[in-house]
Amino acid sequence: MAKMSGRQEGGLTRRQFLTAGAFGVAAISSGGLLAACGGGGQGGGQGGGPQTVEGLSVSHWPTLLYSVPWAVAIDQGFFEERNIDLQEIVGSTGGGTTVRNVVTGGLPLGAVATPSAINAFNEGSSLKILAGAIANTADVSFVTLPDRGIGSIEDVRGKRVGFSNPGSVTQGVAVLSLQEAGVPLDEVELQAMGGLSEALTGLKEGAIDVAPLLLPSALTQKEEEGLQTVFETTEYIDQFPQLVMIATSQAVQQEPELLQSLIEIYQQAIDFTLNNPQEATAAWANNSEVAEDAALGSLEAIDPSKYYSTALTADALNTVVEEMKAIELLEPGDEVDWEELLDQQFLPEDKRVDPAELE
C-alpha cells in the first residue's frame, strides 16, 4: 500500500482512508478471514502479488497517541516491505467496539482495550491475546471545570466521574486511581458517556463533574476551555496495558504468517519512533487531523520507550485483573484462563510472560 498521500491502482486516497472509519466493518462480511485477507500467506496473495488486508482495528484511530506506530508504518512503507496491501485502519470509540471489529467484523488483528479483550473471551469469544501494544497511561488525565469545586482526587467524593464506555481503559484507570488514592468507589458516581468527546460535552453541560482527557487534546483544551487537571493517572498507576493485540483463533490458525508480520511491523514502527520522533509525529499528523506541533508535543509529554511495547508482563496483566474485579467485570474469586487466552508464539522469548505468574 502506498503512503496515505495517495494510492495506486484504484486504492484508497488518504482522505478516504481517514473517513472510512467504522463503515469499513460493514463492507467486510462476517465470513471471516477469506473476505478480510484476500488469501495467501506472508509474501503475497494469489499469483504471488501483494497480500490484501481489508483492515486492521485500532482503538481511537487516528486521533490518539495509540495511532503513532501505525501511522509510521504507513508512511515509511513497512507494509509494502512485507508485501502487504493494507486497505484501511478501522477506528472505534474504544471499549468493546474494537473487539467486535475483530471478532465479528472479520478483521485479522486489533489493538484493543485489555479489559475488553478479557471480558469478551470470558463471554465466549474465540480470541487470543498475541502481544502488547500500549503499556501505560501516560496520556490519560482527568479534568474538571473551575465551578465544580474539585481541586484534587480526594474532592471527587459525592461527584460524578465520567468515562468513555464500559470495559474501556478510561473506566479502568479511573477506578484504579480512586482506589489507590483511598477514595471509596461507593462515594463516587461513575458514569459511562459513550465516548471521549461525549464525556467532555457532558462535563461542559453539567451531566458529570470530572471527565477523562487524553493527549493530544490535553495540550490545547485545558487552556482554551479553562479545564483544570484533577489528577494524572500515572500518579496512581505504574504499569497498565491500555491496549493489547488480539486475533481470533481462526486467524491464528489460518494466517499465522500475516499476524507475525503485522506484529513485527508494529515493533519496527516503535523502533523508528524512538529514533526519529519528529518524523514519527509528522507521520501521525499526515494520517490524521492532529496538527504537527500538537503531535510532537504529545509524544514529548510521554516516554515513548515505556508507552509503546509489544511485551506482555505479569505486573501489568495482574493490574488489569485487579481493575476488572473492582468494576465487577470479574467476580472476586474469578480467575482468567491465561493459558487459553494468551498465544505468545509471535513474540520473542524476552517479551513473553510466564502464565504461572498471572492471577
C-alpha positions in Angstrom: 0.0 0.0 0.0 1.3 3.5 -0.8 1.5 6.3 1.7 -1.7 7.9 2.7 -1.0 10.9 0.4 -2.2 8.7 -2.4 -2.6 5.1 -3.6 -2.2 3.5 -7.0 -4.3 1.1 -8.9 -7.7 2.1 -7.5 -6.7 2.0 -3.8 -7.8 4.4 -1.1 -6.7 8.0 -1.0 -5.6 9.4 2.4 -8.9 11.2 2.9 -10.9 8.1 2.0 -8.7 6.1 4.4 -9.4 8.6 7.2 -13.2 8.8 6.7 -13.9 5.1 6.1 -13.9 4.6 9.9 -16.3 2.1 11.3 -18.2 1.9 8.0 -15.3 -0.3 6.8 -16.6 -3.1 9.0 -19.9 -3.2 7.2 -18.1 -3.9 4.0 -16.3 -6.9 5.4 -18.7 -9.8 5.8 -18.7 -11.9 8.9 -17.5 -14.7 6.7 -14.1 -14.1 8.3 -10.5 -14.1 7.0 -11.1 -15.2 3.5 -13.0 -12.0 2.9 -10.7 -9.9 5.1 -7.3 -11.1 4.0 -7.6 -11.9 0.3 -5.9 -15.3 0.6 -2.3 -16.3 0.7 0.3 -16.1 3.5 3.2 -13.7 4.1 4.9 -12.8 0.9 1.9 -12.4 -1.3 -1.6 -13.4 -2.3 -2.8 -15.4 -5.2 -0.4 -15.3 -8.1 2.5 -14.0 -6.0 1.1 -10.5 -5.7 0.8 -8.5 -2.5 -1.5 -9.9 0.2 -4.6 -7.7 0.5 -5.7 -7.0 4.1 -9.0 -5.2 4.1 -8.4 -3.6 7.5 -6.9 -3.6 11.0 -8.9 -2.4 14.0 -7.1 0.2 16.2 -8.9 1.8 19.2 -9.4 5.6 18.6 -7.5 5.6 15.3 -6.3 8.1 14.2 -6.9 10.7 16.9 -4.9 9.4 19.9 -1.3 8.5 20.6 -2.2 4.9 20.1 -2.0 5.7 16.3 1.6 6.8 16.0 3.3 3.4 15.2 0.6 2.5 12.7 0.9 5.9 11.0 4.7 5.4 10.9 4.3 2.0 9.3 2.0 3.5 6.7 4.3 6.5 5.8 7.5 4.5 6.0 6.2 1.8 3.7 6.7 -1.0 6.3 3.6 -2.8 5.0 4.8 -2.8 1.4 8.2 -4.2 2.6 6.3 -7.2 3.8 4.2 -7.4 0.6 1.0 -6.5 2.4 -1.5 -4.2 0.8 -3.4 -2.7 3.8 -6.7 -1.1 2.7 -7.6 0.8 5.8 -7.4 1.1 9.6 -10.8 0.9 11.3 -11.1 3.2 14.3 -13.6 2.9 17.1 -14.7 4.7 20.2 -12.9 2.2 22.5 -14.1 -0.5 24.8 -15.8 -3.5 23.3 -16.4 -1.9 19.9 -12.8 -2.5 18.8 -13.0 -6.1 19.9 -16.2 -6.6 17.9 -14.5 -5.3 14.8 -12.1 -8.3 15.0 -14.4 -11.0 16.4 -17.5 -10.3 14.2 -16.1 -8.0 11.5 -13.6 -10.3 10.0 -10.5 -8.1 10.6 -7.4 -10.1 11.2 -5.8 -8.1 14.0 -6.9 -5.5 16.5 -5.3 -3.2 19.1 -7.9 -3.2 21.8 -8.5 -2.3 25.4 -7.2 -5.2 27.5 -10.2 -5.4 29.9 -12.5 -5.6 26.9 -10.4 -8.4 25.4 -10.5 -10.4 28.6 -14.2 -9.7 29.0 -15.1 -10.8 25.5 -13.0 -14.0 26.0 -14.8 -14.8 29.2 -18.1 -14.3 27.5 -17.2 -17.0 24.9 -15.5 -15.1 22.1 -12.9 -17.2 20.4 -10.0 -14.8 20.5 -6.3 -14.7 21.6 -4.1 -12.0 23.1 -0.9 -12.1 20.9 1.2 -9.2 22.1 1.2 -5.9 24.0 0.6 -2.5 22.3 0.3 0.3 24.8 1.9 -0.3 28.2 1.0 2.6 30.5 -1.4 5.5 30.9 0.9 8.4 30.5 -1.5 10.1 28.1 -4.6 9.9 30.4 -5.7 12.6 32.9 -9.0 13.5 34.4 -10.2 17.1 34.3 -12.9 19.4 35.7 -14.2 22.9 35.4 -13.4 25.6 38.0 -17.0 25.9 39.1 -17.2 22.3 40.3 -15.2 22.9 43.5 -12.8 20.0 42.8 -9.1 20.6 43.3 -7.8 17.1 43.7 -8.8 13.4 43.5 -9.9 13.5 47.1 -12.5 16.1 46.3 -14.5 13.7 43.9 -16.4 12.2 46.8 -20.1 12.7 46.0 -19.3 13.8 42.5 -19.9 12.2 39.1 -16.9 10.9 37.2 -17.4 10.1 33.6 -15.6 7.6 31.4 -16.0 6.6 27.7 -17.5 3.1 27.5 -18.0 0.1 29.8 -14.8 -2.0 29.8 -12.8 0.8 28.4 -9.4 2.0 29.5 -10.8 5.2 31.0 -13.2 3.3 33.2 -10.4 1.0 34.4 -7.9 3.7 35.2 -10.5 5.9 36.9 -11.3 3.1 39.3 -7.7 2.1 40.0 -6.7 5.7 40.6 -9.6 6.2 43.0 -8.7 3.1 44.9 -5.0 3.9 45.1 -6.0 7.4 46.4 -8.2 5.9 49.1 -11.4 7.2 47.7 -14.2 4.6 48.2 -15.9 3.8 45.0 -19.4 3.8 46.6 -18.8 7.5 47.3 -18.4 8.3 43.6 -20.9 8.1 40.8 -19.1 6.5 37.8 -20.9 7.2 34.5 -20.4 5.8 31.0 -20.7 8.7 28.5 -20.4 6.8 25.2 -17.0 8.2 24.1 -14.3 10.7 25.0 -15.8 13.7 23.2 -19.2 12.8 24.7 -17.6 12.8 28.2 -16.2 16.3 27.6 -19.5 17.5 26.3 -21.2 16.0 29.4 -18.7 17.9 31.6 -19.5 21.2 30.0 -23.2 20.6 30.1 -23.2 19.6 33.8 -24.0 15.9 33.3 -20.7 14.9 35.0 -18.2 16.7 37.2 -15.0 15.0 36.1 -14.1 13.7 32.6 -11.1 11.9 31.1 -8.9 13.8 28.8 -6.3 12.2 26.5 -3.4 13.6 24.6 -3.3 15.4 22.2 -6.5 17.2 23.2 -5.0 17.9 26.7 -2.4 20.2 25.1 -4.9 22.7 23.8 -8.3 22.1 25.5 -7.1 22.7 29.1 -6.0 26.2 28.2 -8.6 27.1 25.6 -11.6 25.8 27.6 -10.4 26.5 31.1 -10.2 22.9 32.1 -8.3 22.0 35.4 -6.5 18.8 36.0 -7.9 16.8 38.9 -5.3 14.0 38.6 -2.8 12.4 36.3 -3.4 8.6 36.2 0.4 7.9 36.3 0.4 9.4 39.8 -1.5 6.2 40.9 -0.9 3.6 38.3 2.5 2.3 37.2 2.1 -0.5 34.6 -1.3 -0.8 32.9 -1.6 -2.3 29.4 -4.1 0.0 27.8 -4.1 -1.9 24.6 -3.1 -5.4 23.5 -3.0 -7.1 20.1 -5.8 -9.6 19.6 -6.9 -12.0 16.8 -9.5 -14.7 16.6 -8.4 -18.3 17.0 -9.4 -18.8 13.4 -7.0 -16.1 12.3 -4.2 -17.7 14.3 -4.8 -21.0 12.6 -5.3 -19.7 9.1 -3.0 -16.7 8.8 0.0 -17.1 11.3 2.5 -15.6 8.8 0.3 -12.5 8.4 -0.1 -12.0 12.1 3.7 -12.5 12.6 4.3 -9.8 10.0 1.8 -7.3 11.5 3.3 -7.6 15.0 6.8 -7.2 13.7 5.7 -4.2 11.6 4.4 -2.6 14.8 7.6 -3.3 16.7 9.6 -1.9 13.7 7.5 1.3 13.8 8.1 1.6 17.6 11.8 1.4 17.0 11.6 4.0 14.3 9.5 6.3 16.6 12.1 6.1 19.3 14.9 7.0 16.9 13.0 9.6 14.8 10.4 11.3 17.0 9.9 14.3 14.6 9.4 12.1 11.6 7.1 9.8 13.6 4.8 12.7 14.7 4.9 14.1 11.2 3.5 10.7 10.0 0.8 10.8 12.6 -0.2 14.4 11.6 -0.1 13.3 7.9 -2.6 10.5 8.6 -4.9 12.4 11.0 -6.4 15.8 11.8 -3.8 16.3 14.5 -1.6 19.3 14.0 2.1 18.5 13.7 3.1 20.7 16.7 0.4 19.1 18.9 1.6 15.6 17.7 5.2 16.3 18.6 4.2 17.9 21.9 2.1 14.9 22.8 4.9 12.5 22.1 7.3 14.6 24.2 4.9 14.6 27.1 5.2 10.8 27.4 8.2 8.4 27.4 7.6 6.5 24.2 10.1 3.8 25.2 7.8 2.9 28.1 4.5 3.8 26.4 4.8 1.6 23.3 5.6 -2.1 23.8 4.8 -5.4 22.3 5.9 -7.1 25.5 3.5 -8.8 28.0 4.4 -8.6 31.7 2.9 -10.2 34.8 2.7 -6.9 36.8 0.7 -5.2 34.1 -1.7 -8.0 33.3 -2.3 -8.6 37.0 -3.2 -5.0 37.4 -5.8 -5.4 34.7 -7.4 -8.3 36.7 -7.4 -6.2 39.8 -9.1 -3.4 37.9 -11.7 -5.7 36.4 -12.6 -7.1 39.8 -13.0 -3.5 41.1 -15.5 -2.7 38.3 -17.2 -6.1 38.6 -16.3 -7.4 35.2 -14.8 -10.2 37.2 -16.1 -11.7 40.5 -13.7 -11.6 43.4 -12.9 -15.3 43.1 -12.7 -15.4 39.4 -9.5 -16.4 37.5 -8.6 -15.7 33.9 -7.7 -18.7 31.9 -4.4 -17.2 30.7 -3.1 -20.5 29.2 -6.1 -20.5 26.8 -6.3 -16.7 26.2 -2.6 -16.0 25.5 -0.9 -17.1 22.4 2.7 -15.8 22.5 4.1 -17.6 19.5 4.6 -14.3 17.7 6.7 -12.7 20.4 10.5 -13.2 21.0 11.2 -15.0 24.3 12.3 -11.8 26.1 8.8 -10.2 25.5 6.8 -13.2 26.7 5.1 -13.6 30.1 5.2 -16.7 32.3 1.5 -17.6 32.7 2.4 -19.1 36.1 3.0 -15.5 37.4 -0.5 -14.4 36.3 -3.5 -14.2 38.6 
